[in-house]
Amino acid sequence: MTEKLWGGRFSQPTDKFVEEFTASIQFDQRLYRYDIQGSIAHCRMLAKQGIIAQEEADTIITGLREILAEIEHGEFEFSIAREDIHMNVEARLIEKVGPVGGKLHTARSRNDQVAVDVRLYLRDEVDAIRAALTALQKALLGQAEGNLDVIMPGYTHLQTAQPILFSHHLLAYVEMFARDAGRLKDLRARLNVLPLGAGALAGTTFPIDREWVARELGFDGVTRNSLDSVSDRDFAIEFCSFAALLMMHLSRLAEELVLWSSADFAFIDLSDGFCTGSSIMPQKKNPDVPELVRGKTGRVYGNLIALLTLMKSLPLAYNKDMQEDKEPLFDTIDTVRGSLKVFAEMIAQMTVNATRMRTAAARGFSTATDVADYLVRKGLPFRQAHEVVGKTVRYCIETGKDIPELTLDEFRQFSKKIEADIFAAVTLEASVNARKATGGTARLAVEQEIARARAVLS
């Protein structure tokens, strides 16, 4: 045999630097389990179809299982000279069982082999990420349930807008992550089709049973075009697109955690286990975990752009460029899994400063809109009510008062429609609980949304 399993055509060895430059075993060795899983299913099908003898298949499968054990026990020596995980496994198989091992590659190519390996791998990772996403949503729901009576300022433009429940704010992220979970479910369905059997690009002359292999490996069906089967990386790009959106949501939450844990806000306290100190300032407690996740978001965006750029000009079918799909995909998977894990644990251990939040909610004329709504209920058109309240706020600024501190006479200098019942309308609780429509911040509405989310995640 030549040094390379494909070396019969060549009269000179591969240049050593080229060998290292073109090898992928340094990173695609993480696919070993899926490479062997796919090979065992393929081998069983070859025997079932009479393409190889059953005893040959048994020998090959035994060898593959022994190789799996070698890898998992750290006894397997990966070789750059053997380029990738497929050639490393196949060469070791031939070493172990002899020339019969060379029959494993009948009716397939590395082109369709790598396509099925990555799909199998990504399918498992998608399932693990879905579980991690659920854990984060449950951590948010736990904090929402435990802080149902906590009122905080809601913001637009990072300026105090209206009082809301802290629980309502957390549920906004539960909704974002629910959309992410939906995208994950959708992409898994498109991912879960079998490309094996497409060969290098045109299919195979052997009487294979692709549908049988699909069922054996848990795929929902088979790909329908051999060219597309080996040149498609939409599933990797779609995953990285999902990941970019997810990380954007995590980054928004991270930014709020950084703000809320600062001395200026002091709305929350992150557990010491998720923070670090300063090498020079002994008083510091830095929110490094949310900051780092915020930073890693750009890394995931970059991986998405890398994959889109990689694929944008490739002619059908397979091209060596596509070896560059794995590192961005693997890095994105690792980043997403780590970010979700640490956020779920950090959120679950977060403590809330309810007094500080309430004090902040009471500032900044947060109940001004409630005064306008009060006037509308008294018969004033909203635009006129808006102007009345604007003048009232200007008066408050000039006198150093907030809206609930005004006397009835002070209110009535801006509108005679205002009566003593105004004071019941401008408390924080009244403002919050008046917004009871579905999706609003009223306690009852929030309780209903927590129950709904719990039911979905159970």
C-alpha positions in Angstrom: 0.0 0.0 0.0 1.1 3.6 -0.6 1.4 5.9 2.4 -1.8 7.7 1.3 -4.9 5.7 0.9 -5.5 7.7 -2.3 -1.8 7.7 -3.4 -1.9 5.3 -6.4 -2.1 8.2 -8.9 0.9 9.9 -7.5 4.6 9.3 -8.1 6.0 11.8 -5.6 5.2 12.1 -1.8 3.2 15.1 -0.6 5.4 18.1 0.4 5.7 18.0 4.2 4.5 21.6 4.7 1.6 21.0 2.2 0.7 17.9 4.3 0.5 20.0 7.4 -1.2 22.9 5.7 -3.9 20.8 4.2 -4.6 18.4 7.1 -7.7 18.8 9.2 -7.1 16.1 11.8 -6.0 18.8 14.3 -9.7 19.9 14.6 -11.9 17.3 12.9 -10.8 14.5 15.3 -13.8 15.6 17.4 -15.9 13.9 14.8 -14.5 10.4 15.6 -17.6 9.0 17.2 -19.8 10.1 14.4 -17.4 8.9 11.7 -17.4 5.5 13.2 -21.2 5.5 13.8 -21.8 6.4 10.1 -19.2 3.8 9.0 -20.9 1.0 11.0 -24.3 1.8 9.5 -22.8 2.0 6.0 -21.1 -1.3 6.5 -24.2 -3.0 7.7 -26.1 -1.8 4.7 -23.3 -3.1 2.4 -23.7 -6.6 3.9 -27.5 -6.3 3.8 -27.4 -5.5 0.1 -24.9 -8.3 -0.6 -22.2 -5.8 -1.7 -19.8 -7.3 0.8 -20.1 -10.6 2.7 -21.6 -10.7 6.2 -18.5 -12.1 7.8 -16.5 -9.3 6.2 -18.9 -6.7 7.7 -18.7 -8.4 11.1 -14.9 -8.1 10.9 -15.0 -4.5 9.9 -17.5 -3.5 12.6 -15.5 -5.3 15.3 -12.4 -3.4 14.2 -14.3 -0.1 14.2 -15.6 -0.6 17.7 -12.1 -1.4 18.8 -10.8 1.8 17.3 -13.6 3.7 19.1 -12.4 2.3 22.4 -8.8 3.2 21.5 -9.8 6.8 20.9 -11.9 7.1 24.0 -9.1 5.6 26.2 -6.5 7.9 24.7 -4.6 5.1 23.0 -5.2 6.2 19.4 -2.4 8.1 17.7 -3.8 10.7 15.3 -1.5 11.3 12.3 -1.3 14.5 10.2 0.1 12.3 7.4 -3.4 10.7 7.3 -5.0 14.1 6.8 -8.4 13.8 8.4 -10.5 11.8 10.8 -11.8 9.6 7.9 -8.4 8.5 6.7 -7.1 8.1 10.3 -9.9 5.7 11.1 -9.8 3.8 7.9 -6.0 3.4 7.9 -6.1 2.1 11.4 -8.9 -0.3 10.5 -6.8 -1.8 7.7 -3.9 -2.1 10.1 -6.1 -4.0 12.5 -8.2 -6.3 10.2 -6.1 -6.4 7.0 -7.2 -5.7 3.4 -10.9 -6.4 4.1 -10.9 -3.1 5.9 -10.5 -1.4 2.5 -14.0 -2.7 1.6 -15.6 -0.3 4.0 -15.2 2.6 1.6 -17.2 0.8 -1.1 -20.0 3.0 -2.5 -19.0 6.1 -0.6 -16.6 9.1 -0.8 -15.1 11.3 1.8 -17.3 14.0 0.3 -20.5 12.3 1.5 -18.8 10.8 4.5 -17.8 14.2 6.0 -21.3 15.5 5.2 -23.0 12.8 7.3 -20.4 13.1 10.1 -21.0 16.8 10.6 -24.7 16.4 10.4 -24.6 13.7 13.1 -22.4 15.7 15.3 -24.3 18.9 14.9 -27.6 17.1 15.6 -26.3 16.0 19.0 -25.0 19.5 19.7 -28.3 21.1 18.7 -30.1 18.8 21.2 -27.6 19.7 24.0 -27.9 23.4 23.2 -31.7 23.2 23.3 -31.5 21.7 26.8 -29.0 24.5 27.9 -31.4 27.1 26.5 -34.3 25.6 28.4 -32.2 25.7 31.6 -31.5 29.4 31.1 -35.2 30.1 30.5 -36.0 28.2 33.7 -33.5 30.2 35.7 -35.1 33.4 34.4 -38.5 32.1 35.3 -37.3 31.2 38.8 -36.1 34.8 39.4 -39.4 36.1 38.0 -41.4 34.0 40.3 -39.3 34.9 43.3 -39.5 38.6 42.7 -43.1 39.1 41.6 -43.7 42.2 43.7 -40.5 44.0 42.8 -41.1 47.2 40.8 -38.3 48.7 38.7 -38.1 51.6 36.2 -38.7 50.6 32.6 -36.6 52.5 30.2 -36.6 53.8 26.7 -33.4 55.5 25.4 -32.0 54.4 28.8 -34.2 57.2 30.3 -36.9 56.4 32.9 -40.1 55.7 31.1 -42.8 53.8 33.1 -42.7 51.6 36.2 -42.8 47.8 35.4 -42.4 44.6 37.3 -38.8 43.3 37.4 -40.4 39.9 36.6 -41.9 41.4 33.5 -38.5 42.6 32.4 -37.0 39.1 32.8 -39.9 37.5 30.9 -38.9 39.6 27.9 -35.7 37.5 27.7 -37.7 34.3 28.1 -39.6 35.4 25.0 -36.4 36.1 23.1 -34.9 32.7 24.0 -38.2 31.1 23.1 -37.8 32.4 19.5 -34.2 31.1 19.5 -35.5 27.7 20.6 -38.0 27.8 17.7 -35.2 28.6 15.2 -33.2 25.7 16.7 -36.1 23.3 16.2 -36.6 24.4 12.6 -33.0 24.1 11.7 -32.8 20.6 13.2 -35.5 19.4 10.9 -33.6 20.7 7.8 -30.4 19.3 9.2 -31.7 15.8 9.8 -31.5 14.3 6.3 -28.9 11.8 5.2 -26.4 12.7 2.5 -24.5 9.4 2.6 -24.9 7.6 -0.7 -24.2 10.7 -2.8 -20.7 9.5 -3.4 -18.2 12.1 -4.6 -20.9 14.0 -6.5 -22.9 11.7 -8.8 -24.1 8.9 -6.6 -22.9 5.3 -6.9 -23.2 2.3 -9.2 -23.7 -0.1 -6.3 -27.2 -1.1 -5.2 -27.2 0.7 -1.9 -30.2 1.3 0.3 -30.0 4.9 1.5 -33.3 4.9 3.2 -32.3 2.0 5.4 -29.1 3.8 6.5 -31.2 6.9 7.2 -33.4 4.9 9.5 -30.4 3.3 11.1 -28.8 6.6 11.9 -32.1 8.3 13.0 -32.5 10.6 10.0 -35.9 11.7 8.9 -35.1 11.0 5.2 -32.4 11.3 2.5 -31.1 14.2 0.5 -32.6 14.2 -3.0 -29.7 15.4 -5.2 -26.2 14.0 -5.1 -24.5 17.3 -6.2 -26.3 19.3 -3.5 -25.7 16.5 -0.9 -21.9 16.9 -0.9 -21.8 20.7 -1.5 -24.5 21.8 0.9 -23.4 23.6 4.1 -26.6 25.5 4.7 -27.1 23.6 7.9 -23.8 24.9 9.3 -24.6 28.4 8.2 -28.1 28.2 9.5 -26.8 27.1 12.9 -24.3 30.0 13.0 -27.1 32.3 12.1 -29.2 31.0 14.9 -26.2 31.3 17.2 -25.6 34.9 16.2 -29.2 35.9 17.1 -28.9 33.9 20.4 -25.6 35.6 21.3 -27.2 39.0 20.5 -29.9 38.3 23.0 -27.4 37.1 25.6 -25.3 40.2 24.9 -28.3 42.5 25.6 -29.0 40.7 28.8 -25.2 40.9 29.6 -25.2 44.6 29.1 -28.2 45.0 31.5 -26.5 42.8 34.1 -23.4 45.0 33.9 -25.4 48.1 34.3 -27.6 46.8 37.1 -24.7 45.4 39.1 -22.8 48.8 39.0 -22.7 51.0 42.1 -24.8 53.6 40.2 -27.7 51.2 39.7 -27.1 48.6 42.4 -30.3 46.8 41.3 -28.7 43.3 41.5 -25.7 41.5 43.0 -24.0 38.8 41.0 -22.5 35.9 43.0 -18.8 36.2 43.8 -18.3 33.0 41.8 -19.1 34.8 38.6 -17.0 37.9 39.2 -13.4 38.8 39.6 -11.4 41.5 41.4 -8.9 44.1 40.4 -5.1 43.7 40.6 -4.8 47.2 41.9 -8.2 48.4 43.3 -9.1 46.1 46.3 -12.8 47.3 46.4 -13.6 46.2 42.9 -16.0 43.4 42.0 -16.0 43.1 38.2 -18.9 41.4 36.3 -16.5 39.5 34.0 -18.9 36.7 33.0 -21.5 39.0 31.3 -18.7 41.2 29.9 -17.0 38.2 28.4 -20.2 36.8 26.9 -20.9 40.3 25.5 -17.4 40.2 23.9 -17.8 36.6 22.6 -20.9 37.7 20.6 -18.6 39.4 18.0 -16.7 36.2 17.7 -19.8 34.3 16.8 -20.8 37.0 14.3 -17.4 36.6 12.7 -17.9 32.8 12.4 -21.2 33.4 10.5 -19.6 35.8 8.1 -16.6 33.4 7.6 -19.0 30.6 6.6 -21.1 32.8 4.3 -17.9 34.1 2.6 -16.5 30.6 2.3 -19.5 29.3 0.4 -20.5 32.3 -1.7 -18.4 31.6 -4.8 -18.0 27.8 -4.8 -19.0 25.9 -7.9 -20.7 22.5 -7.5 -19.8 20.1 -6.1 -17.2 19.6 -3.3 -14.2 21.9 -3.1 -11.3 21.8 -0.6 -12.3 25.2 0.6 -15.1 23.5 2.4 -12.7 22.0 4.9 -12.7 25.5 6.4 -16.3 25.1 7.5 -15.5 23.1 10.6 -13.4 25.5 12.8 -16.0 28.3 12.7 -18.8 25.8 13.3 -17.0 24.1 16.2 -15.9 27.4 17.8 -19.5 28.7 17.6 -20.8 25.5 19.2 -18.3 25.7 22.0 -19.0 29.4 22.6 -22.8 29.0 22.6 -22.7 26.0 25.0 -20.3 27.7 27.4 -22.3 31.0 27.4 -25.6 29.3 28.0 -24.2 27.2 30.8 -22.6 30.0 32.7 -25.6 32.4 32.3 -28.1 29.8 33.6 -26.0 29.3 36.7 -25.3 33.0 37.2 -28.9 34.1 36.8 -30.1 31.4 39.2 -27.7 32.7 41.9 -28.3 36.4 41.3 -29.8 38.4 44.2 -32.2 41.4 43.7 -32.2 44.7 45.5 -35.9 45.4 45.5 -35.6 48.6 47.6 -33.1 50.2 45.2 -35.3 49.3 42.2 -38.4 50.8 43.7 -36.6 54.0 44.7 -35.4 54.3 41.1 -38.9 53.6 39.7 -40.3 56.4 41.8 -38.0 58.9 40.2 -38.0 60.5 36.8 -41.8 61.1 36.5 -42.4 57.5 35.6 -46.1 57.8 36.2 -46.6 60.7 33.8 -48.3 58.6 31.2 -50.8 57.4 33.9 -51.8 61.0 34.5 -52.4 61.4 30.7 -54.5 58.1 30.7 -56.4 59.5 33.7 -57.3 62.6 31.7 -58.3 60.6 28.7 -60.7 58.6 30.9 -62.1 61.9 32.0 -62.9 62.8 28.4 -59.9 64.8 27.3 -58.4 63.8 23.9 -55.0 62.1 24.3 -53.0 64.8 22.5 -54.5 67.5 24.8 -53.8 65.3 27.8 -50.2 64.8 26.6 -49.7 68.5 26.5 -51.3 69.0 30.0 -49.0 66.4 31.5 -45.9 67.9 29.7 -46.6 71.2 31.4 -47.1 69.4 34.7 -43.7 67.7 34.4 -42.1 71.0 33.5 -43.6 72.5 36.7 -42.3 69.6 38.7 -38.8 70.1 37.3 -38.9 73.8 38.3 -40.2 73.1 41.8 -38.1 70.0 42.5 -41.0 67.7 42.9 -42.1 64.4 41.4 -45.7 63.8 40.2 -47.0 61.9 43.2 -45.8 64.8 45.5 -48.0 67.4 43.9 -51.0 68.7 45.8 -54.5 68.6 44.3 -54.4 72.4 43.8 -51.1 72.1 41.9 -52.6 69.4 39.6 -55.7 71.4 39.0 -53.8 74.5 37.8 -53.1 72.4 34.6 -56.6 70.8 34.2 -59.8 71.2 36.1 -60.7 67.6 35.2 -58.2 66.4 37.8 -59.9 65.4 41.1 -58.8 63.7 44.3 -58.9 60.3 42.7 -55.7 61.2 40.8 -53.6 60.1 43.8 -54.8 56.5 43.5 -53.8 56.5 39.8 -50.2 57.7 40.2 -48.9 55.2 42.7 -46.3 52.7 41.3 -48.6 49.8 42.1 -51.5 51.4 40.3 -49.4 52.2 37.3 -48.1 48.7 37.0 -51.4 46.8 37.7 -53.4 49.0 35.3 -51.6 47.4 32.4 -53.4 44.1 32.5 -53.8 43.3 28.8 -52.1 40.2 27.6 -48.4 40.8 27.6 -48.6 43.8 30.0 -46.7 44.3 33.2 -49.6 43.9 35.6 -49.0 41.3 38.3 -51.9 39.1 37.1 -50.7 39.3 33.5 -47.1 38.4 34.5 -48.3 35.5 36.6 -50.2 34.2 33.6 -47.2 34.5 31.4 -45.0 32.7 33.9 -47.5 29.8 34.0 -47.7 29.7 30.3 -43.9 29.6 29.9 -43.6 26.9 32.6 -46.1 24.8 30.7 -44.2 25.1 27.4 -40.8 24.3 29.1 -42.1 21.4 31.2 
